[in-house]
Amino acid sequence: MRLPTWHQLSHDARATKAVMNLWPPYRFAGIRIERMSSDFRHVRVRLGFHPLTRNYVGTQFGGSLFSMTDAFWMIMVLRNLGDHYLVWDKRGEIEFLKPGKGPVRAEFHVTDALLDELREGTSGGAKVLRWVETAIRDEAGETVAIVRKQLYVRRKQRAAA
């Protein structure tokens, strides 16, 4: 019996969620994917609050807040555009608005409008650099931080015949 490759598994949202929840950088940082829709259009991630996720002053560690958003936009956009596209996180930044004093969540939503914009922008072979934004919220729904990611998107070039 031959095991499936990551590329094969990554087309299945349930398998992707399961593997990513076991991935050491998420698992040991207390990051958990709570929901990943079967169409890769919606993801909800939770960062727990325990001694290993706290910083020197006892609030959520900023690196964990940033890490909990890593790769989701890229994966979601790539799965929705398809294998004929390259999608990368090019840049990222975080704006801390208030201390995280408990568990926090981030939600990601890929819209038809975003996908249409990316398809149109890359149709002539050009690359698109597109900023996307995610709010990290505490259990009261208050925004703790805003994470912005710049996606690099282009169609794959065809191999020479």
SEVO-674659 format. One line per field, with one value per residue (C-alpha): residue number from 1; residue in three letters; x, y, z. Coordinates in steps of 0.25 Angstrom, whole numbers, plus 2048, in hexadecimal, padded with zeros to 3 digits. Example, Ala and Ser with C-alpha at 12.3 -4.5 7.8 and 13.67 -1.06 7.14 Angstrom:
% residues 2
num <- [1;2]
residuo <- [ALA;SER]
u <- [831;837]
v <- [7EE;7FC]
w <- [81F;81D]
END
This chain:
% residues 161
num <- [1;2;3;4;5;6;7;8;9;10;11;12;13;14;15;16;17;18;19;20;21;22;23;24;25;26;27;28;29;30;31;32;33;34;35;36;37;38;39;40;41;42;43;44;45;46;47;48;49;50;51;52;53;54;55;56;57;58;59;60;61;62;63;64;65;66;67;68;69;70;71;72;73;74;75;76;77;78;79;80;81;82;83;84;85;86;87;88;89;90;91;92;93;94;95;96;97;98;99;100;101;102;103;104;105;106;107;108;109;110;111;112;113;114;115;116;117;118;119;120;121;122;123;124;125;126;127;128;129;130;131;132;133;134;135;136;137;138;139;140;141;142;143;144;145;146;147;148;149;150;151;152;153;154;155;156;157;158;159;160;161]
residuo <- [MET;ARG;LEU;PRO;THR;TRP;HIS;GLN;LEU;SER;HIS;ASP;ALA;ARG;ALA;THR;LYS;ALA;VAL;MET;ASN;LEU;TRP;PRO;PRO;TYR;ARG;PHE;ALA;GLY;ILE;ARG;ILE;GLU;ARG;MET;SER;SER;ASP;PHE;ARG;HIS;VAL;ARG;VAL;ARG;LEU;GLY;PHE;HIS;PRO;LEU;THR;ARG;ASN;TYR;VAL;GLY;THR;GLN;PHE;GLY;GLY;SER;LEU;PHE;SER;MET;THR;ASP;ALA;PHE;TRP;MET;ILE;MET;VAL;LEU;ARG;ASN;LEU;GLY;ASP;HIS;TYR;LEU;VAL;TRP;ASP;LYS;ARG;GLY;GLU;ILE;GLU;PHE;LEU;LYS;PRO;GLY;LYS;GLY;PRO;VAL;ARG;ALA;GLU;PHE;HIS;VAL;THR;ASP;ALA;LEU;LEU;ASP;GLU;LEU;ARG;GLU;GLY;THR;SER;GLY;GLY;ALA;LYS;VAL;LEU;ARG;TRP;VAL;GLU;THR;ALA;ILE;ARG;ASP;GLU;ALA;GLY;GLU;THR;VAL;ALA;ILE;VAL;ARG;LYS;GLN;LEU;TYR;VAL;ARG;ARG;LYS;GLN;ARG;ALA;ALA;ALA]
u <- [800;805;803;7FD;806;804;800;7F5;7F0;7F0;7E4;7DC;7D8;7D6;7E4;7EA;7E4;7E8;7F6;7F8;7F2;7FE;808;812;813;804;802;80D;809;7FA;7F5;7E9;7E1;7D2;7CC;7D0;7C5;7C5;7C6;7D2;7CA;7C9;7D3;7D2;7DF;7E0;7EC;7EB;7F0;7FA;808;80F;807;809;814;81C;811;807;7FF;7FE;80C;80C;813;808;7FE;805;808;7F9;7F6;802;7FF;7EF;7ED;7F7;7F1;7E3;7E6;7EE;7E4;7D9;7E1;7E6;7F4;7F6;7FA;805;801;80B;80B;814;814;80D;80B;803;7FD;7FB;7EF;7ED;7F4;7EE;7EB;7E4;7E1;7DF;7DA;7DC;7D3;7D6;7CC;7CF;7C4;7C0;7C4;7D3;7D4;7CE;7D8;7E4;7E0;7DD;7EB;7F3;7EB;7F6;802;804;806;7FD;801;7F5;7F4;7EA;7E6;7E2;7DD;7E1;7D6;7D5;7CA;7C2;7C3;7CD;7D8;7E6;7EE;7EC;7F5;7F8;7FE;802;7FF;807;7FE;801;7FD;808;810;80E;81A;820;81C]
v <- [800;80E;81A;826;832;83F;845;83B;83D;84C;84B;845;850;845;83F;84D;851;844;845;853;851;847;850;853;862;863;858;85C;86B;867;86B;862;863;862;863;861;861;856;861;868;875;876;873;875;874;875;878;873;87A;873;875;871;87C;887;891;898;8A1;895;898;891;890;899;88E;884;88E;890;881;87D;885;87F;878;878;883;87C;86E;873;87C;871;866;86F;874;866;860;869;874;878;87E;882;88B;896;8A0;8A0;8AA;8AA;8B6;8B4;8BB;8B6;8AB;89D;898;88B;882;889;885;889;887;887;888;887;88E;88D;89B;899;88C;894;8A0;896;88E;89B;8A1;895;892;898;891;89D;89B;8A1;8A6;8A6;8AA;8A2;8A5;89C;8A1;899;89A;896;88F;89C;89E;8AA;8AB;8A8;8AA;8AB;8A3;8A7;89E;8A1;896;893;88D;889;87F;874;875;86A;861;862;857]
w <- [800;7FC;805;7FF;7FD;804;7F6;7F5;803;802;7F9;804;80F;81A;817;816;824;82A;826;829;837;839;833;83E;83C;83E;848;852;851;855;847;843;836;83B;82D;81F;815;80A;7FF;806;807;816;821;830;839;848;850;85E;86B;873;879;86C;864;86E;86D;878;87D;87C;870;862;85C;84F;847;84A;846;838;837;838;82B;823;816;817;80C;803;805;803;7F7;7F0;7F2;7ED;7E1;7DD;7DA;7CE;7D8;7E1;7EE;7F8;805;801;80D;81A;825;832;83A;849;84E;85C;864;862;870;86D;861;853;846;837;82C;81D;812;803;7FB;7EC;7EA;7EF;7E6;7DA;7DC;7DD;7D0;7C9;7CD;7C9;7BC;7B3;7BB;7C5;7D3;7DE;7EB;7F4;803;80B;81A;826;833;83F;84A;859;85E;860;851;853;849;850;843;834;82B;81C;812;804;7FA;7EE;7E3;7D5;7CB;7C9;7BC;7B2;7B0;7A3;799]
END
